[in-house]
Amino acid sequence: MIPRLHPKRAIASTKNECYVSAASCWEIAIKASLGKLQLSKSVEPFMTEQLAENGFTLLPIELRHAARAEHMPFHHRDPFDRLLIAQAIAENLVIVSADSIFLKYGVEILWR
């Protein structure tokens, strides 16, 4: 469990391994294609660069992650957030998010 630190300190701590879900990359790609997000380069090189620069590990979407959503209550309707929640439950991870609805699923969130 991540100690109650400010999210930036928790992410920067070498004691914590940080993951970025492929679902987040997918959502970034959609927002970029719709013009809702401006990136310095296309999504794949941008995300590859950011993962490397920040020491983050890409968390792939596995069948067990997607299948877990079948049995989740519909507290949250956003499919990307539901997948992030399913991944956090399956992998026993803490999510950095300001969305308090995540707590209804029993996942720990880190935000201030």
ChimeraX commands (.cxc) that place a marker at each C-alpha (Angstrom):
marker #1 position 0.00,0.00,0.00 radius 0.5
marker #1 position 1.25,3.48,-0.83 radius 0.5
marker #1 position 1.70,5.64,2.26 radius 0.5
marker #1 position -0.54,8.70,2.40 radius 0.5
marker #1 position 1.70,10.98,0.40 radius 0.5
marker #1 position 0.89,13.71,-2.02 radius 0.5
marker #1 position 0.34,11.93,-5.37 radius 0.5
marker #1 position 3.41,13.57,-6.96 radius 0.5
marker #1 position 5.62,12.35,-4.11 radius 0.5
marker #1 position 4.10,8.87,-4.20 radius 0.5
marker #1 position 4.65,8.65,-7.96 radius 0.5
marker #1 position 8.21,9.97,-7.69 radius 0.5
marker #1 position 9.15,7.58,-4.87 radius 0.5
marker #1 position 11.46,4.77,-5.98 radius 0.5
marker #1 position 9.62,2.54,-3.48 radius 0.5
marker #1 position 6.53,2.52,-5.72 radius 0.5
marker #1 position 6.20,0.96,-9.14 radius 0.5
marker #1 position 3.92,3.08,-11.31 radius 0.5
marker #1 position 1.76,1.74,-14.11 radius 0.5
marker #1 position -0.11,3.44,-16.91 radius 0.5
marker #1 position -2.97,1.40,-18.28 radius 0.5
marker #1 position -3.21,0.79,-22.01 radius 0.5
marker #1 position -6.81,1.97,-21.48 radius 0.5
marker #1 position -5.47,5.41,-20.53 radius 0.5
marker #1 position -3.32,5.46,-23.67 radius 0.5
marker #1 position -6.37,4.50,-25.72 radius 0.5
marker #1 position -8.42,7.29,-24.14 radius 0.5
marker #1 position -5.61,9.79,-24.81 radius 0.5
marker #1 position -5.55,8.68,-28.46 radius 0.5
marker #1 position -9.30,9.22,-28.77 radius 0.5
marker #1 position -9.13,12.68,-27.18 radius 0.5
marker #1 position -6.20,13.64,-29.44 radius 0.5
marker #1 position -8.07,12.47,-32.54 radius 0.5
marker #1 position -11.12,14.53,-31.54 radius 0.5
marker #1 position -8.95,17.63,-30.98 radius 0.5
marker #1 position -9.72,17.68,-27.25 radius 0.5
marker #1 position -6.06,17.08,-26.36 radius 0.5
marker #1 position -3.00,18.60,-27.99 radius 0.5
marker #1 position 0.21,16.56,-27.84 radius 0.5
marker #1 position 3.71,17.50,-29.01 radius 0.5
marker #1 position 3.74,14.42,-31.28 radius 0.5
marker #1 position 1.47,11.53,-32.18 radius 0.5
marker #1 position 0.24,9.32,-29.34 radius 0.5
marker #1 position 2.49,6.28,-29.73 radius 0.5
marker #1 position 5.83,8.12,-29.67 radius 0.5
marker #1 position 4.50,10.56,-27.06 radius 0.5
marker #1 position 3.37,7.82,-24.68 radius 0.5
marker #1 position 6.50,5.70,-25.30 radius 0.5
marker #1 position 8.63,8.73,-24.45 radius 0.5
marker #1 position 6.59,9.61,-21.35 radius 0.5
marker #1 position 6.65,6.04,-20.04 radius 0.5
marker #1 position 10.44,5.91,-20.41 radius 0.5
marker #1 position 11.09,9.42,-19.03 radius 0.5
marker #1 position 8.97,8.81,-15.95 radius 0.5
marker #1 position 9.92,5.19,-15.33 radius 0.5
marker #1 position 6.32,4.02,-15.72 radius 0.5
marker #1 position 5.34,0.53,-16.80 radius 0.5
marker #1 position 2.63,0.00,-19.38 radius 0.5
marker #1 position -0.17,-2.15,-17.96 radius 0.5
marker #1 position -1.69,-4.12,-20.84 radius 0.5
marker #1 position -5.38,-4.89,-20.98 radius 0.5
marker #1 position -5.76,-8.60,-20.33 radius 0.5
marker #1 position -8.83,-10.75,-20.83 radius 0.5
marker #1 position -9.22,-11.13,-17.05 radius 0.5
marker #1 position -9.31,-7.33,-16.69 radius 0.5
marker #1 position -12.01,-6.92,-19.33 radius 0.5
marker #1 position -14.00,-9.90,-18.06 radius 0.5
marker #1 position -14.02,-8.56,-14.50 radius 0.5
marker #1 position -16.23,-5.68,-15.66 radius 0.5
marker #1 position -19.04,-8.20,-16.27 radius 0.5
marker #1 position -19.66,-8.55,-12.54 radius 0.5
marker #1 position -19.04,-4.96,-11.48 radius 0.5
marker #1 position -22.01,-2.83,-10.39 radius 0.5
marker #1 position -22.71,0.24,-12.52 radius 0.5
marker #1 position -21.63,2.89,-10.03 radius 0.5
marker #1 position -19.54,4.26,-12.88 radius 0.5
marker #1 position -20.79,4.37,-16.48 radius 0.5
marker #1 position -17.54,5.42,-18.20 radius 0.5
marker #1 position -16.09,2.30,-19.86 radius 0.5
marker #1 position -12.50,3.51,-19.55 radius 0.5
marker #1 position -12.87,4.16,-15.82 radius 0.5
marker #1 position -14.60,0.81,-15.35 radius 0.5
marker #1 position -11.64,-0.89,-17.02 radius 0.5
marker #1 position -9.17,1.02,-14.83 radius 0.5
marker #1 position -11.14,-0.08,-11.77 radius 0.5
marker #1 position -11.17,-3.69,-12.97 radius 0.5
marker #1 position -7.42,-3.57,-13.51 radius 0.5
marker #1 position -6.82,-2.05,-10.08 radius 0.5
marker #1 position -8.90,-4.78,-8.44 radius 0.5
marker #1 position -7.26,-7.60,-10.41 radius 0.5
marker #1 position -3.73,-6.31,-9.86 radius 0.5
marker #1 position -4.28,-4.94,-6.32 radius 0.5
marker #1 position -3.20,-1.45,-7.37 radius 0.5
marker #1 position -3.90,2.03,-6.04 radius 0.5
marker #1 position -5.40,4.45,-8.58 radius 0.5
marker #1 position -4.36,8.09,-8.80 radius 0.5
marker #1 position -7.69,9.82,-9.42 radius 0.5
marker #1 position -9.89,12.58,-8.10 radius 0.5
marker #1 position -12.98,10.51,-8.95 radius 0.5
marker #1 position -14.45,9.45,-5.61 radius 0.5
marker #1 position -16.88,7.05,-7.34 radius 0.5
marker #1 position -13.92,4.65,-7.62 radius 0.5
marker #1 position -14.17,4.15,-3.85 radius 0.5
marker #1 position -17.58,2.48,-4.30 radius 0.5
marker #1 position -15.72,-0.43,-5.91 radius 0.5
marker #1 position -13.41,-0.88,-2.94 radius 0.5
marker #1 position -10.31,0.37,-4.75 radius 0.5
marker #1 position -7.93,2.70,-3.03 radius 0.5
marker #1 position -7.44,6.08,-4.65 radius 0.5
marker #1 position -4.64,8.52,-4.08 radius 0.5
marker #1 position -5.47,12.17,-4.60 radius 0.5
marker #1 position -5.28,15.48,-2.78 radius 0.5
marker link #1:1,2 radius 0.2
marker link #1:2,3 radius 0.2
marker link #1:3,4 radius 0.2
marker link #1:4,5 radius 0.2
marker link #1:5,6 radius 0.2
marker link #1:6,7 radius 0.2
marker link #1:7,8 radius 0.2
marker link #1:8,9 radius 0.2
marker link #1:9,10 radius 0.2
marker link #1:10,11 radius 0.2
marker link #1:11,12 radius 0.2
marker link #1:12,13 radius 0.2
marker link #1:13,14 radius 0.2
marker link #1:14,15 radius 0.2
marker link #1:15,16 radius 0.2
marker link #1:16,17 radius 0.2
marker link #1:17,18 radius 0.2
marker link #1:18,19 radius 0.2
marker link #1:19,20 radius 0.2
marker link #1:20,21 radius 0.2
marker link #1:21,22 radius 0.2
marker link #1:22,23 radius 0.2
marker link #1:23,24 radius 0.2
marker link #1:24,25 radius 0.2
marker link #1:25,26 radius 0.2
marker link #1:26,27 radius 0.2
marker link #1:27,28 radius 0.2
marker link #1:28,29 radius 0.2
marker link #1:29,30 radius 0.2
marker link #1:30,31 radius 0.2
marker link #1:31,32 radius 0.2
marker link #1:32,33 radius 0.2
marker link #1:33,34 radius 0.2
marker link #1:34,35 radius 0.2
marker link #1:35,36 radius 0.2
marker link #1:36,37 radius 0.2
marker link #1:37,38 radius 0.2
marker link #1:38,39 radius 0.2
marker link #1:39,40 radius 0.2
marker link #1:40,41 radius 0.2
marker link #1:41,42 radius 0.2
marker link #1:42,43 radius 0.2
marker link #1:43,44 radius 0.2
marker link #1:44,45 radius 0.2
marker link #1:45,46 radius 0.2
marker link #1:46,47 radius 0.2
marker link #1:47,48 radius 0.2
marker link #1:48,49 radius 0.2
marker link #1:49,50 radius 0.2
marker link #1:50,51 radius 0.2
marker link #1:51,52 radius 0.2
marker link #1:52,53 radius 0.2
marker link #1:53,54 radius 0.2
marker link #1:54,55 radius 0.2
marker link #1:55,56 radius 0.2
marker link #1:56,57 radius 0.2
marker link #1:57,58 radius 0.2
marker link #1:58,59 radius 0.2
marker link #1:59,60 radius 0.2
marker link #1:60,61 radius 0.2
marker link #1:61,62 radius 0.2
marker link #1:62,63 radius 0.2
marker link #1:63,64 radius 0.2
marker link #1:64,65 radius 0.2
marker link #1:65,66 radius 0.2
marker link #1:66,67 radius 0.2
marker link #1:67,68 radius 0.2
marker link #1:68,69 radius 0.2
marker link #1:69,70 radius 0.2
marker link #1:70,71 radius 0.2
marker link #1:71,72 radius 0.2
marker link #1:72,73 radius 0.2
marker link #1:73,74 radius 0.2
marker link #1:74,75 radius 0.2
marker link #1:75,76 radius 0.2
marker link #1:76,77 radius 0.2
marker link #1:77,78 radius 0.2
marker link #1:78,79 radius 0.2
marker link #1:79,80 radius 0.2
marker link #1:80,81 radius 0.2
marker link #1:81,82 radius 0.2
marker link #1:82,83 radius 0.2
marker link #1:83,84 radius 0.2
marker link #1:84,85 radius 0.2
marker link #1:85,86 radius 0.2
marker link #1:86,87 radius 0.2
marker link #1:87,88 radius 0.2
marker link #1:88,89 radius 0.2
marker link #1:89,90 radius 0.2
marker link #1:90,91 radius 0.2
marker link #1:91,92 radius 0.2
marker link #1:92,93 radius 0.2
marker link #1:93,94 radius 0.2
marker link #1:94,95 radius 0.2
marker link #1:95,96 radius 0.2
marker link #1:96,97 radius 0.2
marker link #1:97,98 radius 0.2
marker link #1:98,99 radius 0.2
marker link #1:99,100 radius 0.2
marker link #1:100,101 radius 0.2
marker link #1:101,102 radius 0.2
marker link #1:102,103 radius 0.2
marker link #1:103,104 radius 0.2
marker link #1:104,105 radius 0.2
marker link #1:105,106 radius 0.2
marker link #1:106,107 radius 0.2
marker link #1:107,108 radius 0.2
marker link #1:108,109 radius 0.2
marker link #1:109,110 radius 0.2
marker link #1:110,111 radius 0.2
marker link #1:111,112 radius 0.2
view
